[in-house]
Amino acid sequence: MNTINSAVHDVKNTAAHAIEGAEGLAGEAKSGFLDTISKITKVVSTLRSLDSDDLLGYAGLQRRSRLSTAATFGAGIALGAGVALLFAPTSGAKMRKQIARSFKALLDSEREDVSAVKTAITEKVNGVFDKVKDVKHVLDNKIDHIKHDVAAR
């Protein structure tokens, strides 16, 4: 019986040491897990506070203004059109004539637009002059009536 009691006692001691070791490991795992969660929370918080300009800055980039983007896009279109014209399967003389016709049509269109604007401005200015003349005529009439009334007294 002494051997059985000794064996049970050894088993209890071993179990107690195993439980203490498991509790220690569980505590370390819990602490490590909480540290990891804390670090992840800090990273998520930092990422949430970043805006697109910060992210672009980390990549060595920056935003462009819409105007410069539009200007770059327009320049790219013009350059592409010029290259397309140069590599088009037509002769140089024919291409120059087509380009000259296109520029002439563009200039004619611009002249028509300028002429239309000039006509509209002239009409507006003439309208203002006519209104000024009308106001002057009304004022002249009122001044004549006032002079007549003063002379009559």
Helices and strands as residue ranges (DSSP letters): H 2-49, H 52-58, H 66-86, H 92-152
